[in-house]
Amino acid sequence: MILFIAFSYPIEKYYLKLLAQKMRRELSYQFRDLLYSLSASFATGRQMQEALFEAESGLKLIYDENAAINRELAHMVKRMRESKEIRRGIIVGLCNKKQCRRHT
């Protein structure tokens, strides 16, 4: 029993180190794929926001929804959409104060 306890700590430490290396390697591959996707979008003339939206949908097809890159992209896209809504609300609010007319 004492031998088991004595050897379990170094084994656990080694196992955690292997898991961390695996996670870093997977994230590196995922990030590489994100950069490829963004590069392709930029080459077709898309802006950053459009490129991120497209990359999010593309990487969801490649990786699991719980993959680190998908979680981060979902967070970024959500923040961009919220920011866009806030900016739109500010502009509409300013126009209402100044009695702007929308020309369509």
N, CA, C and O atoms as a GROMACS GRO file, in nm:
protein
  416
    1MET      N    1   0.082  -0.119   0.000
    1MET     CA    2   0.000   0.000   0.000
    1MET      C    3   0.087   0.126   0.000
    1MET      O    4   0.058   0.221  -0.072
    2ILE      N    5   0.192   0.125   0.080
    2ILE     CA    6   0.280   0.241   0.087
    2ILE      C    7   0.353   0.260  -0.046
    2ILE      O    8   0.374   0.374  -0.090
    3LEU      N    9   0.391   0.151  -0.109
    3LEU     CA   10   0.457   0.161  -0.240
    3LEU      C   11   0.363   0.222  -0.344
    3LEU      O   12   0.406   0.303  -0.426
    4PHE      N   13   0.239   0.185  -0.340
    4PHE     CA   14   0.141   0.239  -0.434
    4PHE      C   15   0.130   0.390  -0.417
    4PHE      O   16   0.129   0.464  -0.516
    5ILE      N   17   0.121   0.436  -0.294
    5ILE     CA   18   0.111   0.579  -0.266
    5ILE      C   19   0.240   0.650  -0.309
    5ILE      O   20   0.235   0.760  -0.363
    6ALA      N   21   0.353   0.588  -0.285
    6ALA     CA   22   0.481   0.649  -0.320
    6ALA      C   23   0.497   0.665  -0.471
    6ALA      O   24   0.554   0.764  -0.517
    7PHE      N   25   0.447   0.568  -0.549
    7PHE     CA   26   0.462   0.575  -0.695
    7PHE      C   27   0.346   0.646  -0.765
    7PHE      O   28   0.359   0.684  -0.881
    8SER      N   29   0.235   0.665  -0.698
    8SER     CA   30   0.119   0.725  -0.764
    8SER      C   31   0.140   0.874  -0.792
    8SER      O   32   0.093   0.923  -0.894
    9TYR      N   33   0.208   0.944  -0.705
    9TYR     CA   34   0.228   1.088  -0.727
    9TYR      C   35   0.312   1.116  -0.851
    9TYR      O   36   0.270   1.196  -0.934
   10PRO      N   37   0.428   1.053  -0.869
   10PRO     CA   38   0.505   1.079  -0.991
   10PRO      C   39   0.430   1.035  -1.118
   10PRO      O   40   0.442   1.100  -1.222
   11ILE      N   41   0.355   0.927  -1.109
   11ILE     CA   42   0.279   0.881  -1.225
   11ILE      C   43   0.169   0.981  -1.260
   11ILE      O   44   0.147   1.013  -1.376
   12GLU      N   45   0.101   1.030  -1.157
   12GLU     CA   46  -0.004   1.129  -1.180
   12GLU      C   47   0.054   1.256  -1.240
   12GLU      O   48  -0.004   1.315  -1.332
   13LYS      N   49   0.168   1.300  -1.189
   13LYS     CA   50   0.235   1.419  -1.240
   13LYS      C   51   0.274   1.400  -1.387
   13LYS      O   52   0.257   1.491  -1.468
   14TYR      N   53   0.325   1.285  -1.421
   14TYR     CA   54   0.363   1.253  -1.558
   14TYR      C   55   0.240   1.249  -1.648
   14TYR      O   56   0.244   1.300  -1.760
   15TYR      N   57   0.133   1.190  -1.600
   15TYR     CA   58   0.008   1.180  -1.678
   15TYR      C   59  -0.050   1.319  -1.705
   15TYR      O   60  -0.093   1.346  -1.817
   16LEU      N   61  -0.051   1.406  -1.606
   16LEU     CA   62  -0.102   1.541  -1.624
   16LEU      C   63  -0.017   1.620  -1.724
   16LEU      O   64  -0.069   1.699  -1.802
   17LYS      N   65   0.114   1.596  -1.721
   17LYS     CA   66   0.203   1.661  -1.817
   17LYS      C   67   0.171   1.615  -1.959
   17LYS      O   68   0.170   1.696  -2.052
   18LEU      N   69   0.145   1.485  -1.977
   18LEU     CA   70   0.109   1.432  -2.108
   18LEU      C   71  -0.024   1.490  -2.157
   18LEU      O   72  -0.038   1.524  -2.274
   19LEU      N   73  -0.120   1.500  -2.068
   19LEU     CA   74  -0.249   1.558  -2.104
   19LEU      C   75  -0.235   1.705  -2.148
   19LEU      O   76  -0.298   1.748  -2.244
   20ALA      N   77  -0.153   1.780  -2.076
   20ALA     CA   78  -0.132   1.920  -2.111
   20ALA      C   79  -0.066   1.933  -2.248
   20ALA      O   80  -0.102   2.020  -2.327
   21GLN      N   81   0.032   1.846  -2.276
   21GLN     CA   82   0.097   1.847  -2.407
   21GLN      C   83  -0.002   1.813  -2.518
   21GLN      O   84  -0.001   1.875  -2.624
   22LYS      N   85  -0.088   1.716  -2.493
   22LYS     CA   86  -0.188   1.677  -2.592
   22LYS      C   87  -0.285   1.792  -2.619
   22LYS      O   88  -0.319   1.818  -2.734
   23MET      N   89  -0.329   1.860  -2.514
   23MET     CA   90  -0.422   1.971  -2.530
   23MET      C   91  -0.357   2.086  -2.608
   23MET      O   92  -0.421   2.147  -2.693
   24ARG      N   93  -0.230   2.116  -2.578
   24ARG     CA   94  -0.159   2.221  -2.650
   24ARG      C   95  -0.144   2.186  -2.797
   24ARG      O   96  -0.160   2.272  -2.884
   25ARG      N   97  -0.113   2.061  -2.826
   25ARG     CA   98  -0.097   2.015  -2.964
   25ARG      C   99  -0.230   2.027  -3.040
   25ARG      O  100  -0.233   2.076  -3.153
   26GLU      N  101  -0.338   1.981  -2.978
   26GLU     CA  102  -0.470   1.990  -3.042
   26GLU      C  103  -0.511   2.134  -3.066
   26GLU      O  104  -0.561   2.167  -3.173
   27LEU      N  105  -0.489   2.221  -2.968
   27LEU     CA  106  -0.521   2.362  -2.984
   27LEU      C  107  -0.437   2.426  -3.094
   27LEU      O  108  -0.485   2.512  -3.167
   28SER      N  109  -0.313   2.384  -3.105
   28SER     CA  110  -0.226   2.434  -3.211
   28SER      C  111  -0.281   2.397  -3.349
   28SER      O  112  -0.282   2.480  -3.440
   29TYR      N  113  -0.326   2.274  -3.365
   29TYR     CA  114  -0.386   2.230  -3.492
   29TYR      C  115  -0.515   2.307  -3.521
   29TYR      O  116  -0.540   2.347  -3.635
   30GLN      N  117  -0.595   2.325  -3.419
   30GLN     CA  118  -0.721   2.397  -3.436
   30GLN      C  119  -0.695   2.543  -3.475
   30GLN      O  120  -0.763   2.598  -3.561
   31PHE      N  121  -0.597   2.604  -3.410
   31PHE     CA  122  -0.564   2.743  -3.440
   31PHE      C  123  -0.510   2.756  -3.582
   31PHE      O  124  -0.541   2.852  -3.653
   32ARG      N  125  -0.429   2.659  -3.624
   32ARG     CA  126  -0.378   2.658  -3.760
   32ARG      C  127  -0.494   2.654  -3.860
   32ARG      O  128  -0.493   2.727  -3.960
   33ASP      N  129  -0.593   2.569  -3.834
   33ASP     CA  130  -0.709   2.561  -3.923
   33ASP      C  131  -0.789   2.691  -3.924
   33ASP      O  132  -0.842   2.732  -4.027
   34LEU      N  133  -0.797   2.757  -3.809
   34LEU     CA  134  -0.864   2.887  -3.802
   34LEU      C  135  -0.791   2.988  -3.890
   34LEU      O  136  -0.854   3.062  -3.965
   35LEU      N  137  -0.658   2.990  -3.882
   35LEU     CA  138  -0.581   3.083  -3.964
   35LEU      C  139  -0.597   3.055  -4.112
   35LEU      O  140  -0.606   3.149  -4.192
   36TYR      N  141  -0.602   2.928  -4.151
   36TYR     CA  142  -0.626   2.893  -4.291
   36TYR      C  143  -0.763   2.943  -4.336
   36TYR      O  144  -0.776   2.997  -4.446
   37SER      N  145  -0.862   2.926  -4.253
   37SER     CA  146  -0.997   2.970  -4.286
   37SER      C  147  -1.003   3.122  -4.300
   37SER      O  148  -1.061   3.174  -4.395
   38LEU      N  149  -0.941   3.192  -4.205
   38LEU     CA  150  -0.940   3.338  -4.212
   38LEU      C  151  -0.865   3.387  -4.336
   38LEU      O  152  -0.908   3.481  -4.402
   39SER      N  153  -0.754   3.322  -4.365
   39SER     CA  154  -0.674   3.359  -4.482
   39SER      C  155  -0.754   3.343  -4.611
   39SER      O  156  -0.751   3.430  -4.698
   40ALA      N  157  -0.826   3.232  -4.622
   40ALA     CA  158  -0.909   3.210  -4.741
   40ALA      C  159  -1.019   3.316  -4.751
   40ALA      O  160  -1.050   3.362  -4.861
   41SER      N  161  -1.078   3.352  -4.639
   41SER     CA  162  -1.183   3.455  -4.640
   41SER      C  163  -1.127   3.591  -4.680
   41SER      O  164  -1.189   3.665  -4.757
   42PHE      N  165  -1.009   3.625  -4.628
   42PHE     CA  166  -0.948   3.752  -4.664
   42PHE      C  167  -0.910   3.755  -4.812
   42PHE      O  168  -0.921   3.859  -4.877
   43ALA      N  169  -0.868   3.641  -4.864
   43ALA     CA  170  -0.830   3.634  -5.005
   43ALA      C  171  -0.950   3.660  -5.096
   43ALA      O  172  -0.934   3.707  -5.208
   44THR      N  173  -1.069   3.628  -5.048
   44THR     CA  174  -1.190   3.653  -5.129
   44THR      C  175  -1.248   3.792  -5.103
   44THR      O  176  -1.351   3.827  -5.160
   45GLY      N  177  -1.182   3.870  -5.019
   45GLY     CA  178  -1.224   4.009  -4.998
   45GLY      C  179  -1.316   4.032  -4.880
   45GLY      O  180  -1.374   4.140  -4.868
   46ARG      N  181  -1.330   3.935  -4.794
   46ARG     CA  182  -1.418   3.953  -4.677
   46ARG      C  183  -1.348   4.035  -4.569
   46ARG      O  184  -1.225   4.037  -4.560
   47GLN      N  185  -1.428   4.101  -4.489
   47GLN     CA  186  -1.376   4.174  -4.375
   47GLN      C  187  -1.359   4.080  -4.257
   47GLN      O  188  -1.404   3.965  -4.261
   48MET      N  189  -1.294   4.129  -4.153
   48MET     CA  190  -1.264   4.045  -4.036
   48MET      C  191  -1.389   3.985  -3.975
   48MET      O  192  -1.392   3.866  -3.944
   49GLN      N  193  -1.492   4.065  -3.956
   49GLN     CA  194  -1.614   4.015  -3.893
   49GLN      C  195  -1.678   3.904  -3.976
   49GLN      O  196  -1.717   3.801  -3.922
   50GLU      N  197  -1.689   3.925  -4.105
   50GLU     CA  198  -1.745   3.822  -4.193
   50GLU      C  199  -1.658   3.697  -4.193
   50GLU      O  200  -1.710   3.585  -4.194
   51ALA      N  201  -1.528   3.716  -4.192
   51ALA     CA  202  -1.434   3.603  -4.194
   51ALA      C  203  -1.449   3.520  -4.066
   51ALA      O  204  -1.445   3.397  -4.072
   52LEU      N  205  -1.466   3.586  -3.952
   52LEU     CA  206  -1.484   3.512  -3.826
   52LEU      C  207  -1.616   3.436  -3.824
   52LEU      O  208  -1.622   3.323  -3.776
   53PHE      N  209  -1.722   3.498  -3.876
   53PHE     CA  210  -1.851   3.429  -3.882
   53PHE      C  211  -1.840   3.304  -3.969
   53PHE      O  212  -1.890   3.198  -3.933
   54GLU      N  213  -1.773   3.318  -4.082
   54GLU     CA  214  -1.757   3.204  -4.172
   54GLU      C  215  -1.666   3.097  -4.111
   54GLU      O  216  -1.692   2.978  -4.125
   55ALA      N  217  -1.560   3.140  -4.044
   55ALA     CA  218  -1.469   3.045  -3.981
   55ALA      C  219  -1.540   2.966  -3.871
   55ALA      O  220  -1.518   2.846  -3.855
   56GLU      N  221  -1.626   3.034  -3.797
   56GLU     CA  222  -1.700   2.965  -3.691
   56GLU      C  223  -1.785   2.852  -3.748
   56GLU      O  224  -1.784   2.740  -3.697
   57SER      N  225  -1.858   2.882  -3.855
   57SER     CA  226  -1.943   2.778  -3.913
   57SER      C  227  -1.860   2.666  -3.975
   57SER      O  228  -1.899   2.550  -3.970
   58GLY      N  229  -1.747   2.701  -4.035
   58GLY     CA  230  -1.662   2.600  -4.097
   58GLY      C  231  -1.594   2.509  -3.996
   58GLY      O  232  -1.586   2.387  -4.015
   59LEU      N  233  -1.546   2.568  -3.887
   59LEU     CA  234  -1.476   2.487  -3.786
   59LEU      C  235  -1.572   2.401  -3.705
   59LEU      O  236  -1.531   2.300  -3.648
   60LYS      N  237  -1.699   2.440  -3.700
   60LYS     CA  238  -1.797   2.354  -3.634
   60LYS      C  239  -1.817   2.224  -3.710
   60LYS      O  240  -1.852   2.121  -3.652
   61LEU      N  241  -1.793   2.229  -3.840
   61LEU     CA  242  -1.804   2.107  -3.921
   61LEU      C  243  -1.684   2.014  -3.899
   61LEU      O  244  -1.696   1.892  -3.910
   62ILE      N  245  -1.570   2.074  -3.869
   62ILE     CA  246  -1.447   1.996  -3.853
   62ILE      C  247  -1.432   1.942  -3.711
   62ILE      O  248  -1.403   1.824  -3.691
   63TYR      N  249  -1.453   2.031  -3.614
   63TYR     CA  250  -1.428   1.995  -3.474
   63TYR      C  251  -1.559   1.987  -3.397
   63TYR      O  252  -1.662   2.042  -3.436
   64ASP      N  253  -1.550   1.916  -3.285
   64ASP     CA  254  -1.663   1.903  -3.194
   64ASP      C  255  -1.705   2.040  -3.142
   64ASP      O  256  -1.623   2.132  -3.132
   65GLU      N  257  -1.830   2.054  -3.111
   65GLU     CA  258  -1.883   2.180  -3.061
   65GLU      C  259  -1.813   2.223  -2.931
   65GLU      O  260  -1.806   2.342  -2.901
   66ASN      N  261  -1.762   2.128  -2.854
   66ASN     CA  262  -1.695   2.159  -2.728
   66ASN      C  263  -1.545   2.178  -2.744
   66ASN      O  264  -1.475   2.195  -2.644
   67ALA      N  265  -1.495   2.177  -2.866
   67ALA     CA  266  -1.352   2.200  -2.889
   67ALA      C  267  -1.318   2.342  -2.846
   67ALA      O  268  -1.400   2.433  -2.856
   68ALA      N  269  -1.197   2.359  -2.798
   68ALA     CA  270  -1.155   2.490  -2.744
   68ALA      C  271  -1.169   2.600  -2.848
   68ALA      O  272  -1.213   2.710  -2.814
   69ILE      N  273  -1.132   2.574  -2.970
   69ILE     CA  274  -1.138   2.678  -3.074
   69ILE      C  275  -1.282   2.717  -3.103
   69ILE      O  276  -1.310   2.834  -3.126
   70ASN      N  277  -1.373   2.621  -3.102
   70ASN     CA  278  -1.514   2.652  -3.126
   70ASN      C  279  -1.574   2.733  -3.012
   70ASN      O  280  -1.655   2.823  -3.035
   71ARG      N  281  -1.536   2.701  -2.890
   71ARG     CA  282  -1.586   2.780  -2.776
   71ARG      C  283  -1.537   2.924  -2.784
   71ARG      O  284  -1.614   3.018  -2.761
   72GLU      N  285  -1.409   2.942  -2.817
   72GLU     CA  286  -1.354   3.076  -2.827
   72GLU      C  287  -1.416   3.154  -2.942
   72GLU      O  288  -1.450   3.271  -2.927
   73LEU      N  289  -1.433   3.089  -3.057
   73LEU     CA  290  -1.495   3.156  -3.171
   73LEU      C  291  -1.640   3.195  -3.142
   73LEU      O  292  -1.684   3.303  -3.178
   74ALA      N  293  -1.712   3.106  -3.076
   74ALA     CA  294  -1.851   3.136  -3.041
   74ALA      C  295  -1.857   3.259  -2.950
   74ALA      O  296  -1.944   3.344  -2.966
   75HIS      N  297  -1.763   3.267  -2.857
   75HIS     CA  298  -1.758   3.382  -2.766
   75HIS      C  299  -1.725   3.509  -2.844
   75HIS      O  300  -1.788   3.613  -2.822
   76MET      N  301  -1.629   3.503  -2.935
   76MET     CA  302  -1.591   3.619  -3.015
   76MET      C  303  -1.707   3.666  -3.103
   76MET      O  304  -1.734   3.786  -3.111
   77VAL      N  305  -1.773   3.572  -3.169
   77VAL     CA  306  -1.884   3.607  -3.257
   77VAL      C  307  -1.999   3.666  -3.177
   77VAL      O  308  -2.062   3.763  -3.220
   78LYS      N  309  -2.026   3.609  -3.061
   78LYS     CA  310  -2.133   3.661  -2.976
   78LYS      C  311  -2.103   3.805  -2.936
   78LYS      O  312  -2.191   3.891  -2.940
   79ARG      N  313  -1.980   3.831  -2.896
   79ARG     CA  314  -1.941   3.967  -2.857
   79ARG      C  315  -1.950   4.064  -2.974
   79ARG      O  316  -1.991   4.179  -2.957
   80MET      N  317  -1.913   4.017  -3.094
   80MET     CA  318  -1.922   4.103  -3.212
   80MET      C  319  -2.067   4.137  -3.244
   80MET      O  320  -2.100   4.251  -3.277
   81ARG      N  321  -2.154   4.038  -3.234
   81ARG     CA  322  -2.296   4.063  -3.262
   81ARG      C  323  -2.356   4.158  -3.159
   81ARG      O  324  -2.433   4.247  -3.194
   82GLU      N  325  -2.320   4.139  -3.031
   82GLU     CA  326  -2.369   4.229  -2.927
   82GLU      C  327  -2.318   4.370  -2.950
   82GLU      O  328  -2.392   4.467  -2.934
   83SER      N  329  -2.192   4.381  -2.987
   83SER     CA  330  -2.134   4.512  -3.012
   83SER      C  331  -2.203   4.580  -3.130
   83SER      O  332  -2.227   4.701  -3.127
   84LYS      N  333  -2.234   4.502  -3.233
   84LYS     CA  334  -2.303   4.557  -3.349
   84LYS      C  335  -2.441   4.610  -3.310
   84LYS      O  336  -2.482   4.717  -3.354
   85GLU      N  337  -2.512   4.533  -3.226
   85GLU     CA  338  -2.644   4.576  -3.180
   85GLU      C  339  -2.634   4.701  -3.095
   85GLU      O  340  -2.719   4.790  -3.104
   86ILE      N  341  -2.532   4.710  -3.012
   86ILE     CA  342  -2.514   4.829  -2.928
   86ILE      C  343  -2.486   4.951  -3.015
   86ILE      O  344  -2.543   5.058  -2.993
   87ARG      N  345  -2.397   4.933  -3.114
   87ARG     CA  346  -2.367   5.045  -3.204
   87ARG      C  347  -2.491   5.088  -3.280
   87ARG      O  348  -2.517   5.208  -3.296
   88ARG      N  349  -2.568   4.991  -3.328
   88ARG     CA  350  -2.692   5.023  -3.402
   88ARG      C  351  -2.788   5.099  -3.311
   88ARG      O  352  -2.850   5.196  -3.354
   89GLY      N  353  -2.801   5.056  -3.186
   89GLY     CA  354  -2.889   5.125  -3.091
   89GLY      C  355  -2.843   5.266  -3.063
   89GLY      O  356  -2.927   5.356  -3.050
   90ILE      N  357  -2.714   5.288  -3.053
   90ILE     CA  358  -2.661   5.422  -3.029
   90ILE      C  359  -2.692   5.512  -3.148
   90ILE      O  360  -2.734   5.626  -3.132
   91ILE      N  361  -2.669   5.460  -3.268
   91ILE     CA  362  -2.695   5.540  -3.389
   91ILE      C  363  -2.843   5.574  -3.400
   91ILE      O  364  -2.878   5.688  -3.430
   92VAL      N  365  -2.928   5.476  -3.377
   92VAL     CA  366  -3.073   5.502  -3.384
   92VAL      C  367  -3.113   5.602  -3.277
   92VAL      O  368  -3.194   5.692  -3.303
   93GLY      N  369  -3.058   5.590  -3.159
   93GLY     CA  370  -3.087   5.684  -3.052
   93GLY      C  371  -3.044   5.825  -3.087
   93GLY      O  372  -3.118   5.921  -3.061
   94LEU      N  373  -2.926   5.839  -3.145
   94LEU     CA  374  -2.880   5.971  -3.186
   94LEU      C  375  -2.968   6.028  -3.297
   94LEU      O  376  -3.000   6.147  -3.297
   95CYS      N  377  -3.006   5.943  -3.391
   95CYS     CA  378  -3.093   5.990  -3.499
   95CYS      C  379  -3.229   6.034  -3.446
   95CYS      O  380  -3.286   6.132  -3.493
   96ASN      N  381  -3.281   5.962  -3.349
   96ASN     CA  382  -3.410   6.000  -3.291
   96ASN      C  383  -3.399   6.135  -3.221
   96ASN      O  384  -3.492   6.216  -3.227
   97LYS      N  385  -3.288   6.161  -3.155
   97LYS     CA  386  -3.270   6.289  -3.088
   97LYS      C  387  -3.258   6.403  -3.188
   97LYS      O  388  -3.309   6.512  -3.166
   98LYS      N  389  -3.190   6.375  -3.299
   98LYS     CA  390  -3.168   6.480  -3.399
   98LYS      C  391  -3.277   6.480  -3.506
   98LYS      O  392  -3.275   6.561  -3.599
   99GLN      N  393  -3.371   6.389  -3.492
   99GLN     CA  394  -3.481   6.379  -3.586
   99GLN      C  395  -3.430   6.350  -3.728
   99GLN      O  396  -3.473   6.411  -3.825
  100CYS      N  397  -3.338   6.254  -3.735
  100CYS     CA  398  -3.284   6.213  -3.864
  100CYS      C  399  -3.389   6.139  -3.942
  100CYS      O  400  -3.475   6.072  -3.885
  101ARG      N  401  -3.382   6.150  -4.072
  101ARG     CA  402  -3.468   6.073  -4.159
  101ARG      C  403  -3.383   5.972  -4.232
  101ARG      O  404  -3.271   6.000  -4.274
  102ARG      N  405  -3.437   5.858  -4.245
  102ARG     CA  406  -3.367   5.752  -4.315
  102ARG      C  407  -3.406   5.758  -4.462
  102ARG      O  408  -3.524   5.750  -4.496
  103HIS      N  409  -3.308   5.771  -4.548
  103HIS     CA  410  -3.333   5.774  -4.692
  103HIS      C  411  -3.315   5.634  -4.746
  103HIS      O  412  -3.205   5.577  -4.739
  104THR      N  413  -3.422   5.577  -4.799
  104THR     CA  414  -3.415   5.442  -4.856
  104THR      C  415  -3.454   5.444  -5.001
  104THR      O  416  -3.455   5.340  -5.066
   0.00000   0.00000   0.00000
